[in-house]
């Protein structure tokens, strides 16, 4: 950095924040930090399910840690509990350290929802530049399979526990459909067990990004039932980029991407009837949603690589001036 003498330093990732902030003080160069999660606010982030404000130290250990341990640690024994306590202590310390350095810097976040959370937690100079996706021309009249797709970590925060609960009901309503899960996580074993009972459920594990895009293009719907406030919702955007409507929860940045009743449906409450009805409604309006996505390609170019690069360039120039 000292040799290159950049006009702006843009940190893409949180773990270099302290070092870059210290270097900034030496070379007097504007700094921009792009943050795609909530790690500088709370390393678990479970407190953000119910509030935009980070938990205090007492709640962190008596509520956050306990909830995390119950939901995300599969093998429970004294050694793992002790190791998770150590991780919790270190996680809290590193989170506070990152927060201390980042709070006064210029921050880029991915959505209005993420910005609200950052502002609520004391950050001041917060800009929004979303993630990007590649938008190619969607083939006309491409034949879709009777499949509904979930892509992501197989965890409670991503809404997979909710899907496990409603899958038997969904299969009764849509017996000819295949429900595909691509990803890894603590709930994979439960999904596998359910797939042994219902042949309509297929659990693929991790697959390549190209294969994910192909599955999205072939599926009639993509489900994004996130429970936690998604900073953005890349899966939803990539599904739309492939011409496939999305059924998403009303959490985080998802409503910024999935225009309700235009590119799919936003489900506001985690009730089985609401989510199942949203899926059935979307299937009945599938052609309309697909046509809407094709018509709105110019608007969706706001998420293209070129547009996002231009937004960063304008922000760099603003910081230099």
N, C-alpha and C positions, 0 to 999 in steps of 0.2 A: 504494500500500500504506500509506504514512504517513497519507494522508487517510482511508482506509477503516477502518484499525485492526482487522484481522481477528483472530478468536480463534485460528485455526490457518491456516497457509499450507501448502497441498498443491501441490507441484510435480509436474505431469504432464509429464514430459520431463526429460532430463538436462542440456540445455545451459544452463538457467537456474540450475543448482545453486550455482555460486560466488556469483552475485549475491544469491540468496535467503539463503544462509547468512550473508553479510555483513550484509544487512538485518536478519536475525534477531538478530544481536548488538546492533544499535542499538535495536530496538523490543521485544526480549525476548519474541518470540512463538513458540510451538511450531511446528516445521516437520516436514512429512511429505513424503517423496519417493517417488513411484511410478516404478519402473524396469521396463520391459518387455523389456529385452535385457541384454547383458553388456558394454556399452560402457564402463562405469566399472571393469571388471575387465581386459578386453583388447579393444582396438578391432577386431582381426581375429577373435578368439574361436576360432580353429582349434585352439589348445592345449586347449580344453575338450572336444574330441572324444575325447581319450584320458585326460584327468585333470580333476579339479575345481579344480585350482590353476592360477593364471595363470602364463604363461611368464616367465622372467627375460629381461633385456635381450639377452644373447647369443643365446638360443634365438629370441627375437623376430625378430632380423634374419637368423639363419642357417637357421631352420626355418620360422617363421610367414610371414615375408615371401616367401620362396621358394615355399612351398606356395600362398599366395594368388596370387602372380604367375602361376604355372603354371596354376592352376585357374580364375582369374576374370578374367584379362586376355587378351582374344581377339587383339588386334593387338600383336605383340611387335616393338618397334624401340627403338633407343637413347634416343630422346626420351621415349617412354612409360615406359621403365625408369627414367630419371632422375626423371620426374614422380612415379612411384610411390614412389621412394625418398624424395622430399620429403614425399609424403603419409604414408609410414610414420613418418618422424621426427615430423611434426606430430601424427599420430594417437597416437603413444606419449606425447608431451608432454601433449596434451589429456586423454588417458585418465588419466594420473597426477594431473593437476590435478583432474579430476572426482572421482577416487578419494580424494584428500586431503580434499576438502570433504565428500564424502558419507559417508565411513566411520563417523563418529560420530553421524550423524543417524538418525532413525527412517525405515526403508525399507519400502515395500510392494513385494513381488514377486508373481508370478502362480501359483506352484506349489511343491510340496515340493521338487522337483528343483532349481529355481532358488534356493530358500532354502538348500539344502545347499551349493551352489556359492558363494553370497555368504558364508555362515558360514565356509567353508573359506578364503576370501580376506580374512578379518579384519573383516567387518561383524558387528555385534553385535545391534542392535535391528531385527530383520527380521520383518515381519508378512506373512501371505499373504492376499491378496484377489484372486481370479481375474478374468479378463475376463468379460464378459457376452455373452449372446445372447438374441434374442427368441424365446420359445417359444409358438407358436400351436398351436391344435388341429390335429393331423395328420389329413388326410382319410382316411376308411376305404376300403380296397380301391382305392387310387389306382393306376392302371396305370403300371408302370415300363418304361422302355425298356431294351433290351439294351446298356447303356453303362456304362462304368467311368470315373470322373472323377478327374483330378488338378488341384488349384488351388494356385497359389503361384508363387514365383520359380523359374525353370527353371535351377537351379544344382546343383552337386554336393552342397552342404550340405543341400539339400532332398530329396536322394535321387533326383534325376532321372537322373543318370548310371547308377545302379543299374537304374532302370526301363528305360532305353534298352537295357541289356544283356539284360534278360529279356523285353522286348516280343515279339521273334520267337517265343520259346517260348510265351508267353501266347497269342499269336494262333493258334498251332497247336492249343492246348488249347481255345480259345474263338473259333473262326473267325467266328461270327455276331455277336460283340460289337464295339462301337465304343469305342476308347480315346481319351478327350478330354482335352486339356491346355489349361488356361486360365491364362495368365501370360506374363511376359517374362523373359529372362535369357540368359546366355552359351550355354546349350545349346539354344536355340530353333532355331538353324541345323541342328544335328544331328538334332533331332526332325523338322524339315521334310524333311530328306534321307531319313529313315526313312519318313516318311509318303508320299513319292513311290514307295517300294517296296511299302508296305502300305496299301491303301485304308482299312483299319480304324482307322488313326491319324488323328486330326484335331487340328490345332494352331490354337487360336483367338486367341492373344495376349491382351492385356488386354481384359476386358469389364466391364460395370457390375456393381456388387454385387448388384442385383436379378436380373440375368441369371445370376450365379453361384448364387444361392439357387434359382432355377428349375431350373438344371442339376442341382444337388444333389438336389432333390426328384424329378427325373425319372430319375436314375441308380440303378442297383442297388447300386453300391458307390462309396465315395470312398477314394482311396489317399493315405496320409500317411507316406511311407517316409523321414522325415527322418533324416539321418546325424548332424547336430549336435544337442546337447541343447536341444530347443525349450523356451523359457521357459514356454510355455503350450501352444499348439496350437489356435488359433482356428478353423482350417479344419475340424478334427475336430469341435469343438463345434457349429459351424454346420451341418455335415452331419447330425449327430445331431438338431439342432433341426428339420431338415427330414424326419426320419424315416428317414434313410439310414444303414445300417451302415458302419463304417470299418475299413479294414485299416491299422494303424499300426505303426511301429517302437517298440521299447522304449526310447525316448530322451526325456530331459527330462520335461516335464509331460504327455506324451501318455497314459501309463497312468492318470493322475488322471482323465482324461476318458473314454477308451475302456475300459470295463470288459470285460476279456478274456472271450471266449466268451459275452458278453451283448449288447453293442452292436456286435460285430464281433470281430476278432482282433488281438492284439498279437504281432508277430513279433520274437523275441528276437535272432536272428542274421541278418546280411545274406548269406544263402545263397539262390540262385535257387530251389532246390527248396522251401525253407521258405516263401518268400513266395508262390510260385505255389500251393503246397498250401493256404496260408491263404486265398487268394482262392477257390479251388475249394471249400474247406470252407464258407466264408461263403456262397457262392452256393447251396450245398445246404441251408443253414440260414437262408436269407434271411427266410422268413416268421416264424421264431422270433425272430430278431434284431429285426425290425421290430415285432413284438408286444411284445418286452421294452422297446423304446424308448417305445412308447405307454403301457405299464404304469407306467414309471418317470418319468412327467412331473412328479410331485410332487418326486422327488429332483432331477431336472434343473432345477427352479426355483431350486436353489442358485446357478445361473448366470444367473438372470434379472436384469434391470436393477434391479428393486425390491429384491431380496435384496442385490445388490452395493452399492447406495446405502445400505442399512441397515447393512451391515458397515463402510462408511466412516464413517457417522454415529457408530457406537459407538466406533470408533477415535479420531475427533475428540474425543469427550467424555472418553475416557480420557486423551488428551494434555492437555486443558484442566485436568483435575483434578490 
